[in-house]
Amino acid sequence: MSYSLLNPEMEPQFNSGAVNPFQCLGEGGRLIKGQYFLFVAMCLIIVVLVSCFPFTGKIYGAWMAGIFSALIDYDRVPRTRCSQASSSATA
């Protein structure tokens, strides 16, 4: 069933507690525990570049996608490099 403004007696169903945010944060912390400062450094470098240099904000999304792909690669192979974050920005 879906909620419709034309038929307001049908209410949406909510599943309270379906996602535990602290468990998600804990699993994410355990994922990058080995190279935490590398991922923090990648994020800081990207933020500094975007805020200091003109027109780098246009490829900010590609850099963020690079960080996420580095995280996914790190989940598969527990060793990552800083160049993986910039590979999607240049591709």
C-alpha positions, 0 to 999 in steps of 0.5 A: 500500500502507498500513501496518497493525498487523495486517500488520506485514511491509508497511513504510511507504515514506519519501522522504528529501529530498522537502522541503528546509526551507532552500529553503522558508525562503528562498522565504518570505523572498524573498516578504516581503522588501519588507515584512518589518517590516510582517509582523513588526509584525503578528505582534508586535501580535497577540502583545501583544494576546493576552497583555495583554488578557483574552479576546482569545485566543479570536480568536487563530486568526482573527488568524493566519488574517488574517496568512496571508490577507495573505501570500496577498494579498501574493503576488498583489499586492505591497502589503499593509496592516496592516488585512488581518490584522484583517479576518478577525478582525472578519468 
